[in-house]
Amino acid sequence: MQKFSRVLGVFLLLSLMVSAGLPDKAKAEGVYGYASVDVLTNYVWRGQNLGDDGVVQPSIHSTKDNLTLNIWSNYDLKRNRNNEVDVTLNYSVESEGMSIDAGYIYYALKDADDTQELYISAALEMYLAPTVTLYLDFDEGDGGFLVMSVGHDISLDEDSSLHFGASASLNIENKVMGGEFTNWYNSELTASYTMNIAKNVILEPKMAYSFALSNDAERAIRSASVDNDDKEFYAGVNMTMNF
C-alpha cells in the first residue's frame, strides 16, 4: 500500500504541475488536454491478462484542433517497474451524424518486442453510439484486429453519470494476438460511474468482464495471459484532471 500511494502521489503531483503551467495563450489558441491515472486490479488488453497483482496506468493527453497526442504507460506493482509505454497520434474529423478517427500507435514493451499499429475508427452519433475500429499491425503482428462496440450513458445529475458498454472483436491473422488465425476473439462488458469531485477533476470507479469468443481465441488468450485463463474480471478507479 505504501508503494501504491507513492506512485499515485507522484503522478498526481506531475498532473497538477502540467495543468498549472499550461500558458493562457495556449488555452486561448485551442490547445487543451488532460492528465489521467487508472489504478486497476489487472492489466487486461484485448482479453489478455498481462498483469494480475495490481497496476497503475498514468497517461497524458494533449489536443490541438483535430490532432491529439497521447502518452500512456503501465506500472506493475508486483514487479515494481514500468513495463510498457504507448504513444498514440490521432486525427479526428466529424461529418453529419458520424465522427471518424485515424491514427498511429507505437507500443514500447519491456517484456516483448516493440510493435506498431495504424487504425481507423468510425462512430455513429445515435443511440448506443455504435463504433467500429480496425487496427492494422504492420510490425510484429503483421495482421489486423477489428473491434465493434456500443455504449450508453445515463445522467444522474449535473455532476454524475453511469456508463455501460459492450464490445466484440475479431482477430485477422495478427500474430501479436496469439496466433495467425482469423476468428472471433473476445467480448468485453463494462460499467462505470463518473462524478465531478472538484473543478476539472473527475473520479470514475469502473469494472469490466472479458471472455473469449472462439476456440482459437481461448487458446491464444490463455497462452498470453499470466493466469492462463480466457475469462477475466477486473476493476479499479480512474482520476482525470482536465486542463
PALOMAR-822188 format. One line per 8 residues: their letters; for each residue z, y, x of N, C-alpha, C, O. Coordinates in pm, whole numbers. Layout:
<rs>
a) Z/Y/X/Z/Y/X/Z/Y/X/Z/Y/X ~ ...
</rs>
This chain:
<rs>
mqkfsrvl) 0/-121/83/0/0/0/0/126/86/-63/225/51 ~ 71/122/198/73/239/287/-65/265/345/-109/380/353 ~ -134/158/384/-270/172/438/-364/228/332/-447/315/361 ~ -351/177/209/-433/225/98/-411/375/76/-507/450/63 ~ -287/417/71/-254/558/46/-310/648/156/-356/758/128 ~ -307/599/280/-357/678/393/-508/699/380/-556/811/399 ~ -581/593/349/-727/603/336/-764/695/221/-850/782/236 ~ -701/676/107/-731/758/-10/-697/904/14/-773/993/-24
gvflllsl) -583/930/77/-542/1067/104/-637/1141/196/-668/1258/173 ~ -684/1073/301/-777/1136/395/-906/1174/325/-958/1284/345 ~ -959/1085/243/-1085/1115/176/-1071/1229/76/-1158/1316/68 ~ -962/1230/1/-942/1338/-96/-925/1472/-26/-971/1575/-76 ~ -860/1473/90/-846/1597/167/-982/1647/212/-1011/1766/203 ~ -1067/1556/261/-1202/1595/301/-1281/1648/183/-1356/1744/196 ~ -1264/1586/67/-1333/1631/-53/-1294/1774/-89/-1379/1856/-123 ~ -1165/1804/-81/-1117/1939/-111/-1174/2040/-13/-1211/2151/-52
mvsaglpd) -1182/2003/115/-1236/2093/216/-1383/2124/192/-1427/2238/205 ~ -1459/2019/155/-1601/2039/127/-1619/2130/8/-1700/2222/11 ~ -1543/2103/-99/-1554/2183/-220/-1520/2329/-195/-1591/2419/-239 ~ -1411/2352/-124/-1366/2489/-99/-1461/2563/-6/-1475/2685/-14 ~ -1527/2489/83/-1611/2553/183/-1754/2576/142/-1829/2637/218 ~ -1795/2529/25/-1934/2549/-17/-1957/2697/-47/-1889/2753/-132 ~ -2051/2760/21/-2072/2904/4/-2113/2939/-139/-2185/2864/-205 ~ -2066/3056/-186/-2105/3102/-319/-2255/3122/-329/-2313/3100/-435
kakaegvy) -2318/3162/-219/-2463/3181/-219/-2534/3051/-247/-2632/3048/-321 ~ -2485/2941/-187/-2547/2811/-211/-2533/2770/-356/-2626/2717/-416 ~ -2415/2795/-414/-2394/2762/-555/-2489/2843/-643/-2547/2790/-738 ~ -2506/2970/-611/-2594/3056/-689/-2739/3011/-678/-2817/3031/-771 ~ -2776/2951/-565/-2914/2907/-546/-2939/2767/-602/-3045/2710/-578 ~ -2844/2712/-675/-2865/2584/-741/-2828/2463/-659/-2871/2352/-691 ~ -2750/2480/-553/-2701/2366/-476/-2565/2325/-533/-2473/2407/-540 ~ -2553/2201/-574/-2426/2154/-628/-2410/2007/-594/-2502/1943/-545
gyasvdvl) -2293/1953/-620/-2270/1814/-588/-2129/1771/-624/-2058/1839/-698 ~ -2090/1657/-570/-1956/1609/-593/-1913/1514/-481/-1996/1454/-413 ~ -1783/1503/-465/-1723/1402/-378/-1650/1305/-468/-1587/1344/-566 ~ -1657/1177/-433/-1606/1074/-522/-1542/962/-441/-1578/940/-325 ~ -1447/893/-501/-1390/774/-438/-1357/671/-546/-1295/703/-647 ~ -1399/546/-522/-1362/433/-605/-1259/349/-530/-1274/324/-411 ~ -1155/306/-600/-1060/209/-547/-1069/87/-638/-1032/94/-755 ~ -1118/-26/-583/-1153/-141/-665/-1088/-269/-613/-1055/-280/-495
tnyvwrgq) -1071/-363/-703/-1017/-494/-664/-1117/-572/-579/-1077/-645/-489 ~ -1246/-557/-608/-1353/-630/-539/-1470/-537/-513/-1487/-436/-580 ~ -1551/-572/-414/-1680/-508/-394/-1787/-604/-446/-1823/-701/-379 ~ -1837/-576/-566/-1938/-661/-628/-2069/-585/-632/-2077/-476/-690 ~ -2172/-642/-569/-2305/-579/-563/-2409/-676/-619/-2435/-781/-560 ~ -2467/-640/-731/-2568/-723/-797/-2517/-866/-818/-2590/-962/-799 ~ -2391/-877/-858/-2331/-1006/-886/-2267/-1073/-768/-2188/-1166/-786 ~ -2296/-1030/-647/-2240/-1091/-527/-2104/-1028/-495/-2092/-905/-487
nlgddgvv) -2002/-1111/-477/-1869/-1063/-440/-1863/-1051/-289/-1851/-1152/-219 ~ -1871/-928/-238/-1876/-904/-94/-1742/-862/-35/-1734/-830/83 ~ -1638/-862/-116/-1503/-826/-68/-1405/-838/-183/-1418/-767/-282 ~ -1306/-928/-171/-1220/-954/-287/-1073/-929/-262/-988/-984/-333 ~ -1040/-846/-162/-900/-815/-136/-875/-665/-140/-786/-615/-71 ~ -951/-594/-220/-935/-451/-235/-1028/-372/-144/-1037/-398/-25 ~ -1097/-275/-202/-1189/-190/-127/-1173/-46/-172/-1134/-18/-285 ~ -1204/46/-80/-1212/189/-110/-1354/233/-79/-1406/209/30
qpsihstk) -1418/299/-177/-1559/334/-164/-1579/485/-186/-1600/528/-299 ~ -1573/564/-80/-1596/708/-92/-1746/740/-89/-1825/665/-32 ~ -1782/850/-150/-1921/896/-144/-1925/1047/-159/-1832/1109/-212 ~ -2032/1105/-111/-2056/1248/-130/-2201/1266/-172/-2290/1197/-123 ~ -2223/1359/-264/-2349/1370/-336/-2385/1518/-343/-2305/1600/-389 ~ -2504/1553/-297/-2547/1693/-298/-2688/1704/-356/-2777/1627/-319 ~ -2707/1800/-446/-2835/1817/-515/-2886/1959/-498/-2811/2056/-510 ~ -3013/1970/-471/-3084/2098/-467/-3211/2082/-548/-3300/2005/-511
dnltlniw) -3220/2154/-660/-3333/2140/-751/-3346/1994/-794/-3253/1940/-855 ~ -3459/1929/-765/-3482/1791/-809/-3447/1687/-703/-3461/1567/-726 ~ -3401/1732/-587/-3378/1643/-475/-3228/1621/-452/-3151/1717/-450 ~ -3188/1495/-436/-3048/1460/-420/-3028/1371/-297/-3107/1279/-273 ~ -2923/1400/-222/-2882/1316/-110/-2744/1260/-140/-2654/1334/-178 ~ -2729/1127/-124/-2601/1063/-146/-2566/976/-26/-2650/900/22 ~ -2442/987/22/-2392/901/129/-2270/828/75/-2174/890/28 ~ -2274/695/82/-2171/608/23/-2126/508/128/-2205/466/211
snydlkrn) -1998/470/125/-1951/369/219/-1850/277/155/-1791/309/51 ~ -1830/161/218/-1733/63/170/-1630/36/280/-1664/1/393 ~ -1501/55/243/-1392/29/336/-1316/-94/288/-1259/-93/179 ~ -1314/-199/369/-1250/-325/336/-1102/-318/376/-1069/-307/494 ~ -1014/-323/276/-871/-308/303/-812/-430/374/-718/-417/452 ~ -866/-549/347/-814/-670/413/-842/-668/563/-756/-700/644 ~ -965/-629/599/-1004/-627/740/-977/-493/808/-995/-478/928 ~ -935/-394/726/-901/-262/778/-1018/-200/855/-1002/-154/968
rnnevdvt) -1135/-200/792/-1253/-146/859/-1359/-108/755/-1363/-160/644 ~ -1444/-15/796/-1562/21/717/-1674/-74/757/-1704/-90/875 ~ -1738/-140/657/-1842/-237/689/-1978/-207/628/-2070/-287/640 ~ -1992/-90/563/-2124/-55/508/-2132/95/483/-2037/158/436 ~ -2248/152/514/-2280/290/479/-2421/291/422/-2514/243/486 ~ -2436/346/302/-2568/356/238/-2607/503/226/-2526/587/187 ~ -2731/533/259/-2784/668/245/-2899/663/145/-2995/587/163 ~ -2888/744/41/-2989/745/-66/-3049/884/-81/-2976/983/-87
lnysvese) -3180/890/-86/-3253/1014/-113/-3327/994/-244/-3406/900/-257 ~ -3301/1081/-342/-3355/1063/-477/-3429/1189/-524/-3384/1301/-502 ~ -3542/1168/-589/-3616/1278/-651/-3627/1248/-800/-3669/1138/-838 ~ -3590/1343/-885/-3590/1321/-1030/-3674/1425/-1102/-3680/1541/-1062 ~ -3738/1381/-1208/-3816/1469/-1294/-3787/1430/-1439/-3745/1318/-1468 ~ -3809/1523/-1528/-3791/1496/-1670/-3917/1532/-1746/-3977/1637/-1723 ~ -3955/1444/-1835/-4064/1472/-1926/-4009/1459/-2068/-3890/1432/-2085 ~ -4092/1476/-2166/-4044/1474/-2304/-3987/1338/-2339/-4059/1238/-2345
gmsidagy) -3856/1334/-2362/-3791/1212/-2404/-3767/1110/-2294/-3729/997/-2324 ~ -3787/1146/-2167/-3773/1050/-2059/-3735/1119/-1929/-3779/1231/-1903 ~ -3654/1053/-1849/-3625/1100/-1714/-3669/993/-1616/-3651/874/-1640 ~ -3727/1037/-1505/-3780/945/-1404/-3720/980/-1269/-3716/1096/-1229 ~ -3673/877/-1198/-3618/894/-1064/-3693/804/-968/-3732/692/-1002 ~ -3714/853/-847/-3773/772/-741/-3699/803/-613/-3655/916/-592 ~ -3683/702/-527/-3606/729/-408/-3612/621/-302/-3688/525/-310 ~ -3526/641/-203/-3520/555/-84/-3374/529/-52/-3291/620/-59
iyyalkda) -3341/405/-16/-3205/368/24/-3208/299/159/-3287/207/182 ~ -3122/345/250/-3101/275/377/-2963/212/374/-2863/282/355 ~ -2956/80/393/-2831/7/395/-2793/-22/540/-2858/-103/606 ~ -2690/44/590/-2639/19/725/-2520/-76/713/-2416/-39/658 ~ -2536/-199/763/-2440/-306/740/-2377/-354/870/-2444/-366/973 ~ -2247/-381/865/-2177/-428/984/-2190/-579/1003/-2198/-627/1116 ~ -2193/-654/892/-2191/-799/900/-2326/-864/868/-2334/-986/853 ~ -2430/-785/858/-2564/-837/831/-2665/-739/887/-2629/-629/930
ddtqelyi) -2792/-778/886/-2897/-688/933/-2918/-574/835/-2917/-595/713 ~ -2938/-453/887/-2969/-338/802/-3097/-365/724/-3183/-441/768 ~ -3108/-302/608/-3231/-316/532/-3261/-185/458/-3179/-93/458 ~ -3379/-177/393/-3425/-55/329/-3494/-88/197/-3559/-192/184 ~ -3479/2/101/-3544/-15/-29/-3609/116/-74/-3561/225/-43 ~ -3716/103/-147/-3771/209/-230/-3744/171/-376/-3737/52/-408 ~ -3729/270/-462/-3705/236/-602/-3767/341/-693/-3794/454/-653 ~ -3791/299/-818/-3834/391/-922/-3763/350/-1050/-3750/232/-1081
saalemyl) -3717/450/-1126/-3637/425/-1245/-3684/514/-1359/-3717/631/-1338 ~ -3688/459/-1480/-3725/536/-1598/-3619/515/-1705/-3582/402/-1735 ~ -3569/625/-1764/-3467/618/-1869/-3515/696/-1991/-3560/810/-1981 ~ -3503/632/-2107/-3542/697/-2231/-3424/775/-2287/-3312/725/-2290 ~ -3449/897/-2332/-3344/981/-2388/-3331/951/-2537/-3380/1026/-2622 ~ -3265/839/-2566/-3248/793/-2703/-3119/712/-2711/-3049/698/-2611 ~ -3089/659/-2827/-2968/580/-2846/-2963/464/-2747/-3063/393/-2732 ~ -2851/444/-2681/-2825/342/-2579/-2892/372/-2445/-2872/297/-2349
aptvtlyl) -2972/479/-2437/-3034/521/-2311/-3091/404/-2231/-3050/383/-2116 ~ -3185/326/-2287/-3241/212/-2213/-3307/258/-2083/-3384/354/-2082 ~ -3276/187/-1974/-3321/225/-1841/-3375/102/-1768/-3317/-6/-1774 ~ -3487/121/-1698/-3545/15/-1617/-3561/68/-1475/-3617/176/-1455 ~ -3511/-8/-1376/-3519/33/-1235/-3576/-82/-1153/-3528/-195/-1162 ~ -3678/-52/-1075/-3739/-151/-986/-3710/-112/-841/-3746/-3/-797 ~ -3644/-203/-768/-3615/-184/-625/-3711/-271/-544/-3732/-388/-576 ~ -3769/-213/-440/-3859/-286/-352/-3804/-284/-211/-3805/-179/-145
dfdegdgg) -3754/-398/-163/-3703/-409/-27/-3822/-437/65/-3886/-542/54 ~ -3851/-343/155/-3965/-359/245/-3921/-394/387/-3998/-380/482 ~ -3796/-440/399/-3740/-472/531/-3693/-617/530/-3775/-708/525 ~ -3562/-641/534/-3508/-776/542/-3534/-858/416/-3556/-979/425 ~ -3533/-794/300/-3552/-868/176/-3695/-903/147/-3724/-1011/95 ~ -3786/-812/179/-3930/-833/160/-3960/-883/19/-4033/-981/0 ~ -3902/-815/-81/-3923/-855/-220/-3871/-748/-313/-3840/-636/-271 ~ -3861/-782/-441/-3819/-685/-541/-3695/-727/-617/-3652/-842/-608
flvmsvgh) -3639/-633/-691/-3523/-659/-776/-3531/-563/-894/-3535/-441/-875 ~ -3534/-617/-1016/-3551/-537/-1137/-3421/-536/-1217/-3361/-642/-1240 ~ -3378/-417/-1259/-3255/-404/-1338/-3287/-331/-1468/-3347/-223/-1468 ~ -3247/-392/-1580/-3263/-331/-1712/-3123/-307/-1769/-3040/-399/-1770 ~ -3097/-186/-1818/-2961/-155/-1862/-2961/-68/-1986/-3057/3/-2015 ~ -2850/-74/-2058/-2824/15/-2172/-2680/62/-2162/-2598/0/-2094 ~ -2650/172/-2229/-2514/224/-2226/-2488/313/-2346/-2580/363/-2410 ~ -2361/332/-2376/-2325/417/-2489/-2193/487/-2461/-2097/424/-2416
disldeds) -2188/616/-2487/-2067/696/-2470/-2006/729/-2605/-2077/758/-2701 ~ -1874/722/-2612/-1801/761/-2733/-1707/873/-2694/-1612/852/-2618 ~ -1732/992/-2746/-1647/1107/-2715/-1518/1099/-2795/-1520/1082/-2917 ~ -1405/1110/-2724/-1275/1107/-2790/-1224/1247/-2820/-1171/1273/-2928 ~ -1241/1336/-2724/-1213/1478/-2742/-1290/1552/-2634/-1373/1491/-2566 ~ -1266/1680/-2617/-1346/1758/-2522/-1317/1721/-2377/-1393/1759/-2287 ~ -1208/1646/-2352/-1172/1613/-2215/-1178/1464/-2183/-1147/1425/-2071 ~ -1217/1379/-2278/-1216/1236/-2251/-1321/1163/-2333/-1361/1208/-2441
slhfgasa) -1365/1048/-2281/-1464/967/-2350/-1459/824/-2300/-1407/796/-2192 ~ -1513/733/-2381/-1528/593/-2344/-1675/566/-2314/-1764/624/-2375 ~ -1699/476/-2218/-1837/436/-2189/-1844/283/-2183/-1759/218/-2123 ~ -1947/229/-2247/-1974/86/-2244/-2117/65/-2195/-2208/138/-2234 ~ -2136/-36/-2111/-2268/-61/-2057/-2296/-209/-2043/-2205/-291/-2038 ~ -2425/-242/-2035/-2467/-380/-2014/-2598/-378/-1938/-2682/-291/-1959 ~ -2615/-475/-1848/-2739/-481/-1771/-2778/-626/-1747/-2695/-717/-1754 ~ -2907/-646/-1719/-2959/-776/-1680/-3059/-752/-1568/-3129/-651/-1567
slnienkv) -3065/-846/-1474/-3151/-825/-1357/-3240/-946/-1331/-3214/-1057/-1378 ~ -3345/-920/-1255/-3443/-1022/-1220/-3472/-1013/-1071/-3508/-907/-1020 ~ -3456/-1125/-1001/-3491/-1128/-859/-3640/-1161/-846/-3693/-1246/-917 ~ -3708/-1092/-752/-3852/-1113/-733/-3876/-1143/-585/-3911/-1054/-508 ~ -3857/-1268/-546/-3884/-1315/-410/-3811/-1230/-304/-3863/-1208/-194 ~ -3690/-1183/-338/-3615/-1096/-248/-3514/-1180/-168/-3418/-1231/-225 ~ -3536/-1193/-39/-3452/-1280/44/-3309/-1228/56/-3216/-1307/72 ~ -3288/-1095/50/-3154/-1039/58/-3067/-1088/-58/-2945/-1096/-44
mggeftnw) -3128/-1119/-170/-3054/-1163/-287/-3021/-1312/-283/-2973/-1368/-381 ~ -3047/-1376/-170/-3002/-1513/-152/-3108/-1619/-165/-3075/-1738/-166 ~ -3233/-1582/-175/-3336/-1684/-183/-3471/-1626/-221/-3478/-1524/-289 ~ -3575/-1692/-178/-3711/-1649/-213/-3752/-1716/-344/-3825/-1815/-344 ~ -3705/-1661/-453/-3740/-1713/-585/-3757/-1596/-680/-3706/-1487/-657 ~ -3830/-1620/-788/-3844/-1523/-895/-3781/-1582/-1020/-3831/-1678/-1077 ~ -3669/-1522/-1061/-3597/-1573/-1177/-3491/-1471/-1217/-3460/-1379/-1141 ~ -3435/-1489/-1337/-3325/-1404/-1379/-3211/-1416/-1280/-3186/-1523/-1224
ynseltas) -3139/-1302/-1257/-3035/-1302/-1154/-2895/-1290/-1215/-2825/-1390/-1229 ~ -2854/-1168/-1251/-2718/-1154/-1307/-2717/-1054/-1421/-2805/-969/-1435 ~ -2614/-1067/-1501/-2587/-969/-1607/-2449/-911/-1580/-2361/-978/-1526 ~ -2431/-785/-1619/-2301/-720/-1598/-2264/-639/-1720/-2345/-564/-1774 ~ -2139/-656/-1764/-2082/-580/-1875/-1976/-487/-1820/-1892/-529/-1740 ~ -1979/-360/-1860/-1887/-262/-1805/-1819/-180/-1915/-1874/-162/-2024 ~ -1701/-133/-1884/-1629/-43/-1974/-1547/53/-1889/-1490/14/-1788 ~ -1542/180/-1932/-1464/278/-1857/-1414/387/-1950/-1467/408/-2060
ytmniakn) -1311/456/-1903/-1250/566/-1977/-1248/688/-1886/-1185/686/-1780 ~ -1317/793/-1926/-1331/913/-1844/-1243/1025/-1900/-1242/1051/-2020 ~ -1169/1091/-1808/-1086/1203/-1853/-1083/1313/-1748/-1077/1285/-1628 ~ -1088/1435/-1794/-1073/1551/-1705/-924/1573/-1683/-850/1599/-1778 ~ -880/1564/-1557/-738/1580/-1529/-705/1715/-1466/-588/1752/-1456 ~ -807/1788/-1424/-791/1922/-1368/-929/1987/-1366/-1029/1922/-1397 ~ -934/2113/-1330/-1063/2181/-1323/-1151/2111/-1220/-1115/2100/-1103 ~ -1268/2065/-1265/-1369/1999/-1181/-1324/1863/-1125/-1387/1811/-1033
vilepkma) -1217/1806/-1180/-1170/1676/-1132/-1169/1577/-1249/-1110/1604/-1354 ~ -1234/1462/-1229/-1247/1359/-1332/-1185/1230/-1282/-1208/1189/-1168 ~ -1107/1164/-1367/-1049/1034/-1336/-1109/931/-1432/-1120/956/-1552 ~ -1148/814/-1377/-1217/715/-1459/-1169/572/-1427/-1223/511/-1335 ~ -1071/519/-1499/-1041/377/-1489/-1159/296/-1541/-1226/337/-1637 ~ -1186/180/-1478/-1304/103/-1515/-1281/-45/-1493/-1192/-85/-1418 ~ -1363/-127/-1560/-1363/-270/-1537/-1502/-325/-1566/-1580/-264/-1639 ~ -1531/-441/-1507/-1664/-499/-1522/-1658/-650/-1507/-1568/-704/-1442
ysfalsnd) -1754/-717/-1569/-1766/-862/-1559/-1912/-895/-1532/-2001/-853/-1607 ~ -1937/-971/-1426/-2073/-1008/-1387/-2085/-1160/-1386/-1991/-1231/-1350 ~ -2203/-1210/-1427/-2225/-1355/-1427/-2373/-1384/-1404/-2461/-1304/-1437 ~ -2400/-1501/-1345/-2536/-1542/-1312/-2614/-1578/-1439/-2557/-1622/-1538 ~ -2746/-1558/-1433/-2831/-1582/-1549/-2926/-1702/-1533/-3000/-1734/-1626 ~ -2925/-1767/-1418/-3013/-1882/-1397/-2952/-1973/-1292/-2861/-1933/-1219 ~ -3003/-2095/-1283/-2955/-2188/-1182/-2986/-2137/-1041/-2903/-2151/-950 ~ -3105/-2078/-1023/-3139/-2020/-893/-3038/-1913/-854/-2992/-1907/-740
aerairsa) -3003/-1827/-952/-2909/-1718/-925/-2769/-1772/-898/-2698/-1719/-812 ~ -2727/-1875/-969/-2596/-1935/-944/-2582/-1978/-799/-2482/-1947/-733 ~ -2683/-2049/-749/-2678/-2096/-611/-2678/-1978/-513/-2603/-1978/-416 ~ -2763/-1878/-539/-2775/-1764/-448/-2648/-1680/-446/-2602/-1641/-339 ~ -2591/-1653/-563/-2471/-1570/-571/-2351/-1641/-510/-2271/-1579/-439 ~ -2337/-1771/-536/-2226/-1847/-476/-2236/-1846/-323/-2136/-1833/-253 ~ -2357/-1861/-273/-2377/-1864/-128/-2342/-1731/-63/-2290/-1728/48 ~ -2371/-1620/-132/-2348/-1487/-75/-2207/-1436/-97/-2163/-1345/-26
svdnddke) -2133/-1492/-195/-2002/-1439/-233/-1890/-1497/-148/-1893/-1614/-110 ~ -1791/-1414/-119/-1680/-1458/-34/-1593/-1563/-103/-1524/-1638/-36 ~ -1597/-1570/-237/-1516/-1668/-309/-1600/-1784/-362/-1550/-1869/-435 ~ -1730/-1788/-324/-1821/-1897/-366/-1826/-1915/-516/-1835/-2028/-566 ~ -1822/-1804/-589/-1827/-1808/-735/-1945/-1725/-783/-1987/-1630/-715 ~ -2000/-1759/-899/-2112/-1682/-955/-2069/-1598/-1074/-2152/-1538/-1141 ~ -1937/-1595/-1101/-1882/-1510/-1207/-1774/-1423/-1145/-1688/-1473/-1072 ~ -1778/-1293/-1174/-1683/-1201/-1110/-1630/-1100/-1212/-1706/-1036/-1284
fyagvnmt) -1498/-1087/-1215/-1435/-978/-1288/-1371/-885/-1186/-1304/-931/-1094 ~ -1393/-756/-1202/-1330/-661/-1111/-1296/-533/-1186/-1352/-505/-1292 ~ -1205/-456/-1129/-1156/-336/-1197/-1107/-237/-1094/-1090/-270/-977 ~ -1085/-115/-1140/-1036/-13/-1047/-1039/124/-1111/-1040/137/-1234 ~ -1041/225/-1028/-1040/362/-1076/-1128/449/-986/-1133/428/-864 ~ -1194/544/-1046/-1277/640/-973/-1218/780/-991/-1172/815/-1100 ~ -1221/859/-885/-1187/1000/-895/-1304/1081/-840/-1352/1054/-730 ~ -1349/1179/-916/-1464/1260/-877/-1427/1408/-883/-1363/1453/-978
mnf) -1466/1482/-779/-1446/1626/-775/-1582/1695/-768/-1655/1675/-671 ~ -1616/1772/-865/-1741/1846/-869/-1728/1977/-793/-1623/2041/-798 ~ -1833/2017/-725/-1831/2145/-656/-1969/2209/-660/-1988/2319/-607
</rs>
